């Protein structure tokens, strides 16, 4: 368990660290730095801390923001990488100039490092003023025994405090993976998502939806001013990928649900400036400087796992079936396309990226293939009657009659399913038989923005990995709830498992009156001994669910197993919180899953 410090204590701690860094900088560097453009008269400020990211075996990206107060003058910086916190053993160094053209953000690729090593880094201006000191590490050597990493997604500033980042910074995680929705694009209006109970000081800046380059830059600056986010960045290297809210809600290649071309201009222009700000403010190694919209990339964590970071949002996704305004939420359009075969022309990523992925899994000799994936990949198919009932609750969460009907229908379905499992079809009543008959009560996907809305391409990827004989795990975000599930083909053949983490702060099912669904979804409401993984829930492939709490995933990977700890924080509405592990799920390389 970990309880965070008060904001006053954090500020005091930050001041002491900054002061110590400045003293160390003066001792290590002396006064030999050459001034440039008069910047030696006024020290730069490192208001957004430091960060590192995209580690490789011999290099890592280092990031900071440096600006002289009330000035647009260039700031000449020296960066240093050391084996020690005293910087008496510097192994790499160089210079970079912080300019207004880059919003005073700075990224350098520190090379010549050694695999599996911990390093400390900092930036110094020409007055010897130092940034905070960050901790980073390279990717491990092939012989590494284990890798520990934190997984985040969906951090809505207006919804609450980033306590999950604070908890992860203290967890001992060696790396961090962020699966998207690092920022949100919404403004400060009372009806905007997440603004119904905004804590003091968390009002979005600017107050409108972000559209221009200046808007996106300002929003990143607000997020990066958060002390918990700064602490998590400074504690370990991050590997990030965007989802939709770094652009606009439910984005796809040529548009977004939350983009109005009449009032917000060209989607292509908005997409371009959003990508530019992302590359400026995140410690990402840009794969192609001529195409900032290409960010899929790969990392080898020794012989334990290869991480394939996907872009299932911007690079090649076609419009979602549920974005056309159909009365049934797009399900008829979806079913028709899947049945007719036209869904094959409805991809979530380009053919180029799909081939890059499957060729990469084929070439990898690591024990595990892990997909860093924005959206849920498992089949989240609900009984149609439950899905229809839930839609009425979503439309009017305060209607007690609608909620009661959902609860009654869920109970009836779960009892029928448990009866079938325990006693066979002969024990079912006519009503129960009808409930479980998928011709009259079909199983339907609840979220066509996820991989369920792109089933043909998902099937092609899974069939290829199945043929390769690889051990597949997917890490997913976006849903704001915690899940663990089988990853199966359309025919129900298991290919892997999915760890889907809850959000850092964004509200989940509980915000629309469906927070109590978890035990019905994963079957623990009826399973003997309250066991996970029984397959007796509303979602056949689901082994574990939590639909009320915020937090992050803490993963530990070895050649023999991969353990996921679902870490939850007690609140996001206060800076005083407790972090605890709600469930631990371990997948064995030899086969099988344990829950604790």
Number of C-alpha atoms within 10 A of each C-alpha: 11 15 16 18 14 12 13 9 11 14 13 12 13 16 13 12 15 19 16 16 23 20 14 19 23 16 14 14 13 11 12 9 16 10 14 14 10 11 19 18 12 14 19 26 16 22 16 24 26 28 32 31 28 25 28 21 22 17 19 26 23 29 29 26 26 29 24 19 11 6 12 14 17 19 27 25 24 18 21 21 26 19 17 15 18 16 22 13 12 17 17 15 16 13 14 15 17 25 18 14 9 17 19 21 23 22 24 18 18 21 16 12 19 18 18 19 15 17 21 20 28 27 30 27 32 23 23 26 24 27 28 26 25 26 24 26 26 24 26 23 16 16 11 15 14 17 20 18 21 26 32 29 32 26 28 27 27 26 23 26 28 26 31 29 26 23 26 28 23 13 16 14 20 21 27 26 22 24 27 27 27 24 24 29 25 25 21 19 15 11 9 13 17 22 21 12 11 18 16 10 10 18 18 25 22 18 13 14 22 25 22 18 18 14 20 28 21 18 26 21 17 18 23 21 14 17 21 24 24 22 21 26 27 23 27 26 29 28 24 26 27 25 30 24 23 24 31 25 18 19 25 24 18 14 22 21 16 17 20 12 13 7 7 15 13 15 19 13 14 22 24 18 20 27 21 17 23 22 20 22 24 26 29 25 22 18 13 10 10 8 11 17 19 17 22 20 20 19 17 21 25 22 20 25 25 21 25 22 24 25 27 26 25 23 20 20 19 20 21 23 22 20 14 12 9 12 9 11 17 18 19 14 15 21 15 12 16 17 9 9 12 12 19 14 12 22 22 29 22 18 12 10 19 19 12 17 21 18 13 16 25 16 10 17 16 19 20 25 24 22 21 28 26 29 24 25 27 26 26 22 19 20 21 18 19 20 16 14 18 21 17 16 21 17 11 14 16 12 13 11 11 18 19 13 16 22 18 11 14 21 16 14 24 23 17 22 24 19 18 18 13 9 10 11 15 9 14 17 12 8 12 19 17 14 22 20 13 13 9 11 15 15 21 20 21 21 21 19 22 24 24 21 28 25 23 22 21 21 16 15 16 22 16 16 21 17 10 13 12 19 21 21 22 25 26 28 29 25 23 25 24 28 25 26 26 23 25 20 21 13 7 12 13 15 20 22 24 22 28 32 33 33 28 31 29 27 25 21 19 15 14 14 17 18 16 14 19 22 20 21 27 29 28 22 20 19 19 11 8 12 18 25 22 19 22 29 29 25 20 21 25 27 26 26 24 27 23 20 26 30 35 29 30 23 22 18 21 19 18 15 20 22 21 26 21 26 26 26 26 18 20 22 17 15 18 17 20 16 21 17 17 14 16 17 20 18 19 16 15 10 9 9 17 12 15 11
